[in-house]
Amino acid sequence: LQARCLRTVGEPGRRFAEDALRLLRAIRFAARCELTIESATFAALRNAAPLVATVSAERQFDELTRMFTGPGRGRALALLVASGLAAAVLPEVAAMEGVSQPPEYHPEGCVLTHTGLVLEQVPAADPVLAWAAVLHDVGKPPTWRQAEDRIRFDGHDVLGAAMADAILRRFCAA
């Protein structure tokens, strides 16, 4: 802990295989405590990411909610995507990575970066606002188009509302 580095006790792949919930907890702890994830541990986490599907939807939702309402929540979102865990539990959010936005309105960059910044602005411990922040632009990737004047996301609000509803129902949280 003094080195500000998170790693498993023993062989990381074995630890994650023993309990796939550890995958999500590693991300939460790293973000909350401002830790780096040791390279072998992160590699094992990425390799084991599909195992998170064996964790019940309710437990996934609980861990994600803790991530999104605690310190370092924007970093937690970025780590979820970088680790491959978002692809397994929130593929709609993983799809935000690299989706460009009009720079005149979003100089911060892609939809995922924007979403992380919005999430950081949500008051801590407010799960409703946290999930609203995470899912507010979930409809942008499937509606992205380059128009003559700029990048557009026609109907992303309506599609995003339906997608958010489906995501939350998938977690048994709606």
Disulfide bonds with the S-S distance in Angstrom:
none
